[in-house]
Amino acid sequence: MSTSSRLTLPQRLFLRVLDAMTARAIGKPVPWMAEMVRIHGIRRGLVFASATQRANELVTGRYGIRDGQILIGLAAMWNGCVFCSRGHVWAANLYHFRERGELFALDDAEVLPMQQLPDQEALARVLGTLAAPEHARLRELIERQFHLKRGDATGESEEDRYLRVSIATWDWISECSIGTQPDQVFPPDPIARDRDLCERYLRARGRA
Amino acid sequence: MPPSPEPASVTQSGDCLRARPIGTLSVESVNSLERQLRQRLDSRAPRSLAVLIDLREAGGFDLEIRGALVELQRLLAARSRRTAYVSDRAHLRGLALWAMGRADDQNAKVFMSLEAAEEWLGSQGGRLDDAQRRTLAAVEAAGGARGAASRPPQGSQGRSR
């Protein structure tokens, strides 16, 4: 029985509205929205939609769209979420590719294999791919985020408020998105509506 | 001939059962875990024991275990006072989270560290409620009102890891 068929009629209508809004924003509905409605219902679902949208704005507003998407993707990666981890790193890649005409150091295709590694090894691999001096700030943030997520961060950083947004929000989203399959992943961002850019990016990665 | 050893060990420490599967998680190892946990949980009053499942020596899993894992999680949802998983691999954490969702067990959570897992076992409140509360608090703390987010000042850095 599909998730949608387990929803009440008002919930199915709510889902249709959410799917339509999501499709208008990012090109198509996310595959886990029915699960979100099943878990939260309508009232709490509205809180979820508003809060997660705001969280995305806060993180990308603070760190820029590319690095914000990387931090969001990694927050989801530590949860084992397939959709949000690869999806947001993919979106970051598209922004970088559009702005610079070159491929970003962290390939979205590397994200899911890293989820099978021990955490420290996965972190080292992420930091290693971002070894270039221009990514020094991003590396700091990624490492800080990791330790906040694991619960062994020491001291205080003025970035903690924003990094905690990424961690907490994608903990909440992962509750709904965790069942997504790898072939359902796409960049959950308005940039995904640029089909020409998406295809050029995939060709550049050798995946078209 | 003595019986073959169970592929996963379950021990008790106080009011907490600790399970520690080793190697690739298989249907056999998950069923073994369920058998041992059921035996111990059934010998006590419902929800008198917490359960900690330590996956740090589990390297991976067969996809076939998903049904068995959901059955295990349903047992824990019904009988365990509180359940925590700990794993140092994201894909195992994702698998555990998925099983908790399928079993509708809000009293279970998965962690990257043993310390955080043990802290959860001593706490109260559902996982989903906690996720919502933390998100709303974090958004509020980071400047909840629209337009309040700002770029960091030049050269700002955290002082610690």
Chai-1 contact restraints between the chains, C-beta under 6 A:
chainA,res_idxA,chainB,res_idxB,connection_type,confidence,min_distance_angstrom,max_distance_angstrom,comment,restraint_id
A,A51,B,T135,contact,1.0,0.0,6.0,A-B,restraint_1
A,A51,B,L136,contact,1.0,0.0,6.0,A-B,restraint_2
A,A51,B,V139,contact,1.0,0.0,6.0,A-B,restraint_3
A,R54,B,V139,contact,1.0,0.0,6.0,A-B,restraint_4
A,A55,B,V139,contact,1.0,0.0,6.0,A-B,restraint_5
A,L58,B,A142,contact,1.0,0.0,6.0,A-B,restraint_6
A,L58,B,A149,contact,1.0,0.0,6.0,A-B,restraint_7
A,G61,B,A149,contact,1.0,0.0,6.0,A-B,restraint_8
A,R62,B,A149,contact,1.0,0.0,6.0,A-B,restraint_9
A,M77,B,A90,contact,1.0,0.0,6.0,A-B,restraint_10
A,W78,B,A90,contact,1.0,0.0,6.0,A-B,restraint_11
A,G80,B,A90,contact,1.0,0.0,6.0,A-B,restraint_12
A,G80,B,H91,contact,1.0,0.0,6.0,A-B,restraint_13
A,G80,B,R93,contact,1.0,0.0,6.0,A-B,restraint_14
A,G80,B,G94,contact,1.0,0.0,6.0,A-B,restraint_15
A,Q115,B,A90,contact,1.0,0.0,6.0,A-B,restraint_16
A,Q115,B,H91,contact,1.0,0.0,6.0,A-B,restraint_17
A,Q116,B,H91,contact,1.0,0.0,6.0,A-B,restraint_18
A,P118,B,D88,contact,1.0,0.0,6.0,A-B,restraint_19
A,D119,B,D88,contact,1.0,0.0,6.0,A-B,restraint_20
A,R144,B,G158,contact,1.0,0.0,6.0,A-B,restraint_21
A,H147,B,R161,contact,1.0,0.0,6.0,A-B,restraint_22
A,R150,B,M112,contact,1.0,0.0,6.0,A-B,restraint_23
A,R150,B,S113,contact,1.0,0.0,6.0,A-B,restraint_24
A,G151,B,S113,contact,1.0,0.0,6.0,A-B,restraint_25
A,G151,B,A116,contact,1.0,0.0,6.0,A-B,restraint_26
A,T154,B,S160,contact,1.0,0.0,6.0,A-B,restraint_27
A,T154,B,R161,contact,1.0,0.0,6.0,A-B,restraint_28
A,G155,B,R159,contact,1.0,0.0,6.0,A-B,restraint_29
A,G155,B,S160,contact,1.0,0.0,6.0,A-B,restraint_30
A,S157,B,G158,contact,1.0,0.0,6.0,A-B,restraint_31
A,E159,B,G158,contact,1.0,0.0,6.0,A-B,restraint_32
A,R161,B,A141,contact,1.0,0.0,6.0,A-B,restraint_33
A,R161,B,A142,contact,1.0,0.0,6.0,A-B,restraint_34
A,Y162,B,A142,contact,1.0,0.0,6.0,A-B,restraint_35
A,R164,B,A138,contact,1.0,0.0,6.0,A-B,restraint_36
A,V165,B,A138,contact,1.0,0.0,6.0,A-B,restraint_37
A,V165,B,V139,contact,1.0,0.0,6.0,A-B,restraint_38
A,V165,B,A142,contact,1.0,0.0,6.0,A-B,restraint_39
A,A168,B,R134,contact,1.0,0.0,6.0,A-B,restraint_40
A,A168,B,T135,contact,1.0,0.0,6.0,A-B,restraint_41
A,A168,B,A138,contact,1.0,0.0,6.0,A-B,restraint_42
A,T169,B,T135,contact,1.0,0.0,6.0,A-B,restraint_43
A,D171,B,A131,contact,1.0,0.0,6.0,A-B,restraint_44
A,W172,B,A131,contact,1.0,0.0,6.0,A-B,restraint_45
A,W172,B,T135,contact,1.0,0.0,6.0,A-B,restraint_46
A,E175,B,L128,contact,1.0,0.0,6.0,A-B,restraint_47
A,I178,B,G94,contact,1.0,0.0,6.0,A-B,restraint_48
A,I178,B,L97,contact,1.0,0.0,6.0,A-B,restraint_49
A,I178,B,W98,contact,1.0,0.0,6.0,A-B,restraint_50
A,G179,B,W98,contact,1.0,0.0,6.0,A-B,restraint_51
